[in-house]
């Protein structure tokens, strides 16, 4: 018999301009504490991004998303928080990914 496993998820949203109250779903984080499983996936179409009229550069957003993905994968180059355990890593990624701080040029 197959046993039930509890998976948590967080949607990654990009908010180009807060005053317009628009957002775009660009990724997903999936997490299972029991299996020590965490996965961060994203996709941001360059043409769709251009239509957002965002002040941020496409390359900066992709760089930021890729950094979050590396943290989820436990890349030690991303700092000591990668070794703190899966649930803490998920909390870190989900809370910071919600806003996705991006350098404006």
N, CA and C atoms as an extended XYZ file, in Angstrom:
315
Properties=species:S:1:pos:R:3:atomname:S:1:resname:S:1:resid:I:1 pbc="F F F"
N         0.833       -1.167        0.000 N   UNK     1
C         0.000        0.000        0.000 CA  UNK     1
C         0.893        1.251        0.000 C   UNK     1
N         0.505        2.218       -0.777 N   UNK     2
C         1.250        3.454       -0.885 CA  UNK     2
C         0.918        4.363        0.300 C   UNK     2
N         1.948        4.966        0.884 N   UNK     3
C         1.714        5.857        2.012 CA  UNK     3
C         1.577        7.302        1.544 C   UNK     3
N         0.827        8.077        2.311 N   UNK     4
C         0.629        9.480        1.980 CA  UNK     4
C         1.842       10.298        2.398 C   UNK     4
N         2.178       11.257        1.577 N   UNK     5
C         3.263       12.184        1.893 CA  UNK     5
C         2.714       13.593        1.770 C   UNK     5
N         3.154       14.442        2.662 N   UNK     6
C         2.697       15.820        2.663 CA  UNK     6
C         3.711       16.685        1.910 C   UNK     6
N         3.237       17.332        0.865 N   UNK     7
C         4.057       18.253        0.091 CA  UNK     7
C         3.551       19.674        0.306 C   UNK     7
N         4.479       20.594        0.445 N   UNK     8
C         4.155       22.011        0.542 CA  UNK     8
C         4.644       22.673       -0.735 C   UNK     8
N         4.036       23.784       -1.068 N   UNK     9
C         4.509       24.507       -2.243 CA  UNK     9
C         4.347       26.010       -2.045 C   UNK     9
N         5.115       26.741       -2.814 N   UNK    10
C         5.021       28.199       -2.833 CA  UNK    10
C         5.141       28.636       -4.289 C   UNK    10
N         4.290       29.547       -4.686 N   UNK    11
C         4.316       30.082       -6.038 CA  UNK    11
C         5.243       31.293       -6.069 C   UNK    11
N         6.119       31.347       -7.060 N   UNK    12
C         7.019       32.477       -7.226 CA  UNK    12
C         6.322       33.486       -8.126 C   UNK    12
N         6.141       34.686       -7.612 N   UNK    13
C         5.454       35.730       -8.369 CA  UNK    13
C         6.383       36.906       -8.605 C   UNK    13
N         6.293       37.447       -9.798 N   UNK    14
C         7.036       38.645      -10.144 CA  UNK    14
C         6.042       39.805      -10.193 C   UNK    14
N         6.349       40.845       -9.431 N   UNK    15
C         5.479       42.021       -9.377 CA  UNK    15
C         6.246       43.174      -10.024 C   UNK    15
N         5.947       43.492      -11.291 N   UNK    16
C         6.720       44.517      -11.987 CA  UNK    16
C         6.537       45.917      -11.394 C   UNK    16
N         5.311       46.249      -11.039 N   UNK    17
C         5.030       47.553      -10.421 CA  UNK    17
C         3.897       47.368       -9.418 C   UNK    17
N         4.201       47.637       -8.184 N   UNK    18
C         3.229       47.409       -7.115 CA  UNK    18
C         1.965       48.243       -7.307 C   UNK    18
N         2.131       49.469       -7.767 N   UNK    19
C         0.973       50.353       -7.905 CA  UNK    19
C        -0.060       49.840       -8.919 C   UNK    19
N         0.353       48.993       -9.850 N   UNK    20
C        -0.595       48.440      -10.824 CA  UNK    20
C        -1.307       47.198      -10.289 C   UNK    20
N        -0.837       46.684       -9.154 N   UNK    21
C        -1.417       45.495       -8.523 CA  UNK    21
C        -1.473       44.295       -9.471 C   UNK    21
N        -0.444       44.173      -10.304 N   UNK    22
C        -0.334       43.038      -11.217 CA  UNK    22
C         0.787       42.132      -10.738 C   UNK    22
N         0.667       40.865      -11.039 N   UNK    23
C         1.755       39.937      -10.770 CA  UNK    23
C         1.732       38.847      -11.829 C   UNK    23
N         2.863       38.204      -11.976 N   UNK    24
C         3.010       37.110      -12.927 CA  UNK    24
C         3.623       35.925      -12.202 C   UNK    24
N         3.006       34.772      -12.315 N   UNK    25
C         3.573       33.558      -11.739 CA  UNK    25
C         4.715       33.105      -12.637 C   UNK    25
N         5.904       33.007      -12.060 N   UNK    26
C         7.072       32.642      -12.858 CA  UNK    26
C         7.744       31.366      -12.372 C   UNK    26
N         7.280       30.797      -11.264 N   UNK    27
C         7.934       29.589      -10.781 CA  UNK    27
C         7.188       28.933       -9.647 C   UNK    27
N         7.773       27.842       -9.165 N   UNK    28
C         7.153       27.052       -8.110 CA  UNK    28
C         8.239       26.392       -7.264 C   UNK    28
N         8.006       26.372       -5.963 N   UNK    29
C         8.863       25.640       -5.032 CA  UNK    29
C         8.023       24.496       -4.475 C   UNK    29
N         8.545       23.287       -4.525 N   UNK    30
C         7.865       22.115       -3.971 CA  UNK    30
C         8.774       21.529       -2.904 C   UNK    30
N         8.169       21.140       -1.776 N   UNK    31
C         8.946       20.688       -0.626 CA  UNK    31
C         8.246       19.537        0.084 C   UNK    31
N         9.015       18.515        0.451 N   UNK    32
C         8.514       17.409        1.265 CA  UNK    32
C         9.547       17.144        2.367 C   UNK    32
N         9.169       17.451        3.597 N   UNK    33
C        10.098       17.287        4.722 CA  UNK    33
C        10.459       15.823        4.928 C   UNK    33
N         9.484       14.949        4.810 N   UNK    34
C         9.713       13.521        5.052 CA  UNK    34
C        10.762       12.934        4.109 C   UNK    34
N        10.729       13.360        2.858 N   UNK    35
C        11.683       12.853        1.864 CA  UNK    35
C        12.922       13.732        1.720 C   UNK    35
N        13.004       14.805        2.519 N   UNK    36
C        14.095       15.776        2.389 CA  UNK    36
C        14.209       16.229        0.936 C   UNK    36
N        13.079       16.622        0.382 N   UNK    37
C        12.990       16.985       -1.029 CA  UNK    37
C        12.591       18.445       -1.154 C   UNK    37
N        13.340       19.169       -1.954 N   UNK    38
C        12.981       20.547       -2.275 CA  UNK    38
C        13.365       20.799       -3.729 C   UNK    38
N        12.474       21.449       -4.443 N   UNK    39
C        12.734       21.740       -5.855 CA  UNK    39
C        12.210       23.134       -6.182 C   UNK    39
N        13.014       23.887       -6.876 N   UNK    40
C        12.698       25.252       -7.282 CA  UNK    40
C        12.809       25.304       -8.799 C   UNK    40
N        11.720       25.584       -9.456 N   UNK    41
C        11.718       25.682      -10.918 CA  UNK    41
C        11.087       27.005      -11.319 C   UNK    41
N        11.581       27.561      -12.412 N   UNK    42
C        11.029       28.830      -12.890 CA  UNK    42
C        11.101       28.886      -14.407 C   UNK    42
N        10.290       29.763      -14.964 N   UNK    43
C        10.346       30.062      -16.394 CA  UNK    43
C         9.820       31.480      -16.576 C   UNK    43
N        10.599       32.290      -17.258 N   UNK    44
C        10.188       33.656      -17.552 CA  UNK    44
C        10.489       33.940      -19.017 C   UNK    44
N         9.451       34.022      -19.792 N   UNK    45
C         9.559       34.273      -21.231 CA  UNK    45
C        10.045       35.714      -21.458 C   UNK    45
N        11.105       35.917      -22.235 N   UNK    46
C        11.605       37.282      -22.469 CA  UNK    46
C        10.559       38.208      -23.107 C   UNK    46
N         9.751       37.677      -24.009 N   UNK    47
C         8.733       38.503      -24.666 CA  UNK    47
C         7.659       38.945      -23.666 C   UNK    47
N         7.246       38.029      -22.812 N   UNK    48
C         6.245       38.370      -21.799 CA  UNK    48
C         6.824       39.388      -20.805 C   UNK    48
N         8.077       39.194      -20.437 N   UNK    49
C         8.719       40.124      -19.513 CA  UNK    49
C         8.753       41.533      -20.111 C   UNK    49
N         9.055       41.628      -21.390 N   UNK    50
C         9.111       42.930      -22.063 CA  UNK    50
C         7.757       43.636      -22.002 C   UNK    50
N         6.680       42.854      -22.093 N   UNK    51
C         5.334       43.433      -22.053 CA  UNK    51
C         4.943       43.953      -20.668 C   UNK    51
N         5.682       43.551      -19.637 N   UNK    52
C         5.387       43.986      -18.270 CA  UNK    52
C         5.745       45.442      -18.034 C   UNK    52
N         6.631       45.989      -18.859 N   UNK    53
C         7.126       47.354      -18.682 CA  UNK    53
C         7.740       47.519      -17.296 C   UNK    53
N         8.541       46.549      -16.915 N   UNK    54
C         9.210       46.562      -15.618 CA  UNK    54
C        10.436       47.464      -15.668 C   UNK    54
N        10.778       48.034      -14.510 N   UNK    55
C        11.993       48.844      -14.411 CA  UNK    55
C        13.229       47.966      -14.246 C   UNK    55
N        13.040       46.721      -13.938 N   UNK    56
C        14.149       45.794      -13.747 CA  UNK    56
C        14.586       45.217      -15.086 C   UNK    56
N        15.840       44.826      -15.158 N   UNK    57
C        16.375       44.194      -16.360 CA  UNK    57
C        16.078       42.693      -16.321 C   UNK    57
N        15.751       42.140      -17.464 N   UNK    58
C        15.445       40.712      -17.587 CA  UNK    58
C        16.588       39.859      -17.014 C   UNK    58
N        17.818       40.223      -17.340 N   UNK    59
C        18.985       39.456      -16.885 CA  UNK    59
C        19.098       39.457      -15.363 C   UNK    59
N        18.755       40.582      -14.730 N   UNK    60
C        18.810       40.663      -13.264 CA  UNK    60
C        17.765       39.754      -12.621 C   UNK    60
N        16.591       39.696      -13.209 N   UNK    61
C        15.527       38.829      -12.679 CA  UNK    61
C        15.936       37.368      -12.809 C   UNK    61
N        16.457       36.988      -13.972 N   UNK    62
C        16.900       35.604      -14.184 CA  UNK    62
C        18.032       35.257      -13.224 C   UNK    62
N        18.966       36.170      -13.038 N   UNK    63
C        20.071       35.936      -12.098 CA  UNK    63
C        19.540       35.698      -10.688 C   UNK    63
N        18.570       36.490      -10.280 N   UNK    64
C        17.974       36.350       -8.957 CA  UNK    64
C        17.255       35.007       -8.820 C   UNK    64
N        16.471       34.642       -9.818 N   UNK    65
C        15.765       33.347       -9.792 CA  UNK    65
C        16.767       32.196       -9.744 C   UNK    65
N        17.828       32.304      -10.508 N   UNK    66
C        18.843       31.240      -10.541 CA  UNK    66
C        19.546       31.117       -9.191 C   UNK    66
N        19.783       32.238       -8.515 N   UNK    67
C        20.388       32.191       -7.177 CA  UNK    67
C        19.479       31.450       -6.209 C   UNK    67
N        18.179       31.740       -6.251 N   UNK    68
C        17.229       31.029       -5.388 CA  UNK    68
C        17.211       29.533       -5.710 C   UNK    68
N        17.320       29.200       -6.970 N   UNK    69
C        17.346       27.785       -7.361 CA  UNK    69
C        18.596       27.100       -6.804 C   UNK    69
N        19.740       27.792       -6.868 N   UNK    70
C        20.984       27.235       -6.338 CA  UNK    70
C        20.899       27.038       -4.822 C   UNK    70
N        20.250       27.958       -4.131 N   UNK    71
C        20.051       27.807       -2.685 CA  UNK    71
C        19.227       26.557       -2.408 C   UNK    71
N        18.155       26.363       -3.180 N   UNK    72
C        17.298       25.186       -2.997 CA  UNK    72
C        18.072       23.895       -3.243 C   UNK    72
N        19.014       23.931       -4.165 N   UNK    73
C        19.804       22.741       -4.471 CA  UNK    73
C        20.926       22.516       -3.467 C   UNK    73
N        21.080       23.455       -2.530 N   UNK    74
C        22.091       23.305       -1.486 CA  UNK    74
C        23.496       23.654       -1.927 C   UNK    74
N        23.625       24.490       -2.924 N   UNK    75
C        24.938       24.894       -3.416 CA  UNK    75
C        25.685       25.641       -2.315 C   UNK    75
N        26.824       25.100       -1.850 N   UNK    76
C        27.556       25.736       -0.750 CA  UNK    76
C        28.089       27.121       -1.088 C   UNK    76
N        28.202       27.460       -2.361 N   UNK    77
C        28.667       28.790       -2.763 CA  UNK    77
C        27.638       29.869       -2.430 C   UNK    77
N        26.414       29.457       -2.113 N   UNK    78
C        25.352       30.423       -1.807 CA  UNK    78
C        25.314       30.820       -0.345 C   UNK    78
N        26.225       30.308        0.448 N   UNK    79
C        26.310       30.719        1.843 CA  UNK    79
C        25.923       29.630        2.826 C   UNK    79
N        26.083       29.917        4.112 N   UNK    80
C        25.848       28.923        5.156 CA  UNK    80
C        24.386       28.496        5.305 C   UNK    80
N        23.437       29.326        4.849 N   UNK    81
C        22.022       28.987        4.994 CA  UNK    81
C        21.631       27.763        4.175 C   UNK    81
N        22.464       27.349        3.230 N   UNK    82
C        22.151       26.162        2.421 CA  UNK    82
C        22.281       24.878        3.228 C   UNK    82
N        23.035       24.918        4.309 N   UNK    83
C        23.278       23.716        5.104 CA  UNK    83
C        22.426       23.671        6.365 C   UNK    83
N        21.386       24.477        6.460 N   UNK    84
C        20.607       24.570        7.693 CA  UNK    84
C        19.436       23.609        7.733 C   UNK    84
N        19.265       22.811        6.722 N   UNK    85
C        18.142       21.871        6.700 CA  UNK    85
C        17.083       22.297        5.706 C   UNK    85
N        16.338       21.303        5.229 N   UNK    86
C        15.375       21.541        4.160 CA  UNK    86
C        14.244       22.484        4.547 C   UNK    86
N        13.659       22.305        5.729 N   UNK    87
C        12.514       23.155        6.066 CA  UNK    87
C        12.945       24.601        6.264 C   UNK    87
N        14.114       24.808        6.847 N   UNK    88
C        14.596       26.184        7.010 CA  UNK    88
C        14.950       26.798        5.655 C   UNK    88
N        15.517       25.986        4.766 N   UNK    89
C        15.830       26.464        3.422 CA  UNK    89
C        14.560       26.866        2.689 C   UNK    89
N        13.506       26.057        2.805 N   UNK    90
C        12.238       26.389        2.158 CA  UNK    90
C        11.694       27.709        2.693 C   UNK    90
N        11.751       27.887        4.006 N   UNK    91
C        11.261       29.124        4.615 CA  UNK    91
C        12.049       30.316        4.084 C   UNK    91
N        13.358       30.175        4.019 N   UNK    92
C        14.212       31.247        3.519 CA  UNK    92
C        13.862       31.585        2.076 C   UNK    92
N        13.763       30.575        1.232 N   UNK    93
C        13.493       30.807       -0.188 CA  UNK    93
C        12.097       31.369       -0.390 C   UNK    93
N        11.106       30.764        0.236 N   UNK    94
C         9.726       31.190        0.025 CA  UNK    94
C         9.517       32.626        0.501 C   UNK    94
N        10.113       32.996        1.629 N   UNK    95
C         9.906       34.352        2.126 CA  UNK    95
C        10.652       35.376        1.291 C   UNK    95
N        11.858       35.042        0.847 N   UNK    96
C        12.613       36.002        0.044 CA  UNK    96
C        12.158       35.994       -1.401 C   UNK    96
N        11.714       34.855       -1.896 N   UNK    97
C        11.268       34.782       -3.287 CA  UNK    97
C         9.955       35.517       -3.492 C   UNK    97
N         9.182       35.657       -2.422 N   UNK    98
C         7.907       36.357       -2.562 CA  UNK    98
C         8.143       37.755       -3.130 C   UNK    98
N         9.165       38.431       -2.650 N   UNK    99
C         9.435       39.782       -3.117 CA  UNK    99
C        10.461       39.809       -4.243 C   UNK    99
N        11.275       38.793       -4.347 N   UNK   100
C        12.381       38.745       -5.312 CA  UNK   100
C        13.070       40.101       -5.447 C   UNK   100
N        13.874       40.447       -4.446 N   UNK   101
C        14.556       41.746       -4.523 CA  UNK   101
C        15.452       41.808       -5.761 C   UNK   101
N        15.291       42.831       -6.549 N   UNK   102
C        15.996       42.949       -7.811 CA  UNK   102
C        16.711       44.294       -7.858 C   UNK   102
N        17.942       44.257       -8.351 N   UNK   103
C        18.693       45.493       -8.498 CA  UNK   103
C        18.120       46.277       -9.676 C   UNK   103
N        17.772       47.517       -9.435 N   UNK   104
C        17.284       48.366      -10.522 CA  UNK   104
C        18.471       49.136      -11.098 C   UNK   104
N        18.466       49.251      -12.418 N   UNK   105
C        19.582       49.969      -13.055 CA  UNK   105
C        19.158       51.367      -13.449 C   UNK   105
